[in-house]
């Protein structure tokens, strides 16, 4: 099983970092293949909390190859600050490698992102204003600055001038900003280049070499399926493709190198920012789930919207990603609920009903979840380490999800700690004791 992709099966924030960290113990290489520092992965281990933004989650494991792939957009200030913090806390970062072809977030990208959201007013998308979208836009327009450009002052300066030219009008109100001074910007980014030079490599070849040796490579996505720019709730999406197929493009490997795809999903649903959310909750239950689940953004600290588990959307994610397994996180947050609702269909305009994820945004924006009601449980399940330790109602909840989505649940999270997990019979059966021991 050399290639395993880990993706978010909802709107992001599902707990991908924890699952990647668990599997990284057995893996040889961990690759982040898309997104930027608009995402964040929180890992709790040995009583310490780690918040990673650009760094692959496997960085906490010594002697692992940790790759930032060509599909990622990198803010070099964020990356160097993250490296400094990891070193300060005693983490060995020598295994990091950065694709020379990854694109860089520039100061003007963040200014454009901020200005664009303000201009949209009430119609704003709810971006993190980290410059992600404008950076990907420049990449598509062939005006991007890449990591390798940090190593050549002449090329870097020429590319900055070319990239700024079509943006003059949009950046007119910032024209006196020191951030946009050509010399200042060039020198700042050359300094980043000096600091990052030893990590820059042909990462596609490094990863392919590992795969050729039949070593386990984890491909780690950011955000989630429903934020995919092609298959998500457009335009309330991210600017990249966080689905499994993107792993090959963002890491520089072939489709045959992917053997398994694990979708990470919470036992309920959350969403950050604007956009449709058919199973959204408001009121006391939403507040309770938000507080128990600590539903605040890793990167922004923003309060997450909360809702019941949306199985229509999860089944859609299973289809889009060819999921081979589900890792269900935060089951413990549902403890104490007398009844648990599960979204199994949508009610649309004129009382139309949809059993499958609607393709048309007009339908989706007015869709309301239709639910099955399942019995809840009162027991604290954070100490459970096997399915047998769970209350019957919790086990029934897991079986209901599996039967509806038709994908086995391999792993269940019952607390924030990396040891607070249950490997299910399906997980042990699929992957053997060596992997589940990780």
Buried (B, 14 or more C-beta within 10 A) or exposed (E): EBBBBBBBBBBBBBBBBBBBBBBBBBBBBBBBBBBBBBBBBBBBBEEEEBBBBBBBBBBBBEEBBBBBBBBBBBBBBBBBBBBEBBEEEEBBBEBBBBBBBBBBBBBBBBBBBBBBBEEBEEEBBBBBBBBBBBBBBBBEEEBBBBBBBBBEBEBBBEBBEEBBEEBEEBBEEBEEEEBBEEEEBBEBBBEBBEBBEEBBBBBBEBBBEBBEEEBBBBBBBBBBBBBBBEBBBBEBBBBBBBBBBBBBBBBBBEEEBBBBBBBBBBBBBBBBBBBBBBBBBEEEBBEBBBEBBEBBBBBBEBEBBBBBBBBBBBBBBBBBBBBBBBBBBBBBBBBEBEEBBBBBBBBBEEEEEBEEBBEEBEBBBBBEBBBBEBBBBEBEBBEBEEBEBBBEBBBBBBEBBBEBBEBBBBBBBBBBBBEBBBBBEBBBEBBEEEBBEB
